[in-house]
Amino acid sequence: MSSDAPRLTELSLPLYEVVKRQITEAIMIGTLEPGSVLPSEVALSQTYGVAVGTIRRALMDLTNDGLLSRRRKTGTIVTGRKPQHSLRLFFQYFRLHGLDGSLSKSVTTVTSLDFETASASDADKLQIAKDASIVRFHRYRSVDDRPIMHETLTLPVERVPDFPKRKEDIPPLFYLHLLDKYGIRISAIREQIGADLATDIDARWLDLKLPAAVLTIDEVAYDQMAVPVLISAHRATTQNHRYVNEIR
């Protein structure tokens, strides 16, 4: 385990749960390989800046989940069993389904990319300082060459150093990019869903004839340490598709 692991005392989740997520993440991405022996509880408590009892609770839960095994002479071992995708740890992001219930695979196109300073609203949602540097980009999703959703995504620049400078270089599988490039796994999303009258901008991106209604989805996404890392504003037409959110 790295001595550079972040201190956890200011996070809103129970500390043992945050420790569990961090260790589970290390197992998932291979930092902790099967057969690895974890440091002692005292060493882990110093690494994470939490009490030994907090570490013990996290390790006990991970042992009960089958990810770790306690051995009297050896210590705590990584079993090699993969974590189960569950509500406690991971969130399977939204899917778009046709009216017949079939899963629709959307294609994303980025239309703009800007580096700005955070507004008061951005700062509040991302828990960063007002006027901190952020990156904001807009894209739309299409299915069978028909636009169905457009969205604006915003992140703190400090979390994504060397972010692409051209919109064409932003990968379509953005959540996977966050994990592969920056080690950020989106582990939870808090969303608010509503409806609104379509604006001229909606009509442009979604090819709508006004007046029309759109589905709105406003989200804050959290990383594996329960820190907000991404805010998104989605606006979609439901004429031919439905938004389905699955938790496993």
HELIX and SHEET records of a PDB file:
HELIX    1   1 LEU A   15  MET A   28  1                                  14    
HELIX    2   2 GLU A   41  TYR A   48  1                                   8    
HELIX    3   3 VAL A   52  ASN A   64  1                                  13    
HELIX    4   4 ALA A  120  LEU A  126  1                                   7    
HELIX    5   5 VAL A  157  ARG A  159  5                                   3    
HELIX    6   6 LYS A  167  ASP A  169  5                                   3    
HELIX    7   7 PHE A  174  TYR A  182  1                                   9    
HELIX    8   8 ASP A  200  LEU A  206  1                                   7    
SHEET    1   A 2 LEU A  68  ARG A  71  0                                        
SHEET    2   A 2 GLY A  75  VAL A  78 -1                                        
SHEET    1   B 3 LEU A 103  SER A 104  0                                        
SHEET    2   B 3 ARG A  95  GLY A  98 -1                                        
SHEET    3   B 3 HIS A 241  VAL A 244 -1                                        
SHEET    1   C 6 VAL A 107  THR A 117  0                                        
SHEET    2   C 6 SER A 133  VAL A 143 -1                                        
SHEET    3   C 6 ARG A 146  PRO A 156 -1                                        
SHEET    4   C 6 PRO A 228  ALA A 236 -1                                        
SHEET    5   C 6 ALA A 213  TYR A 222 -1                                        
SHEET    6   C 6 ALA A 188  LEU A 197 -1                                        
END                                                                             
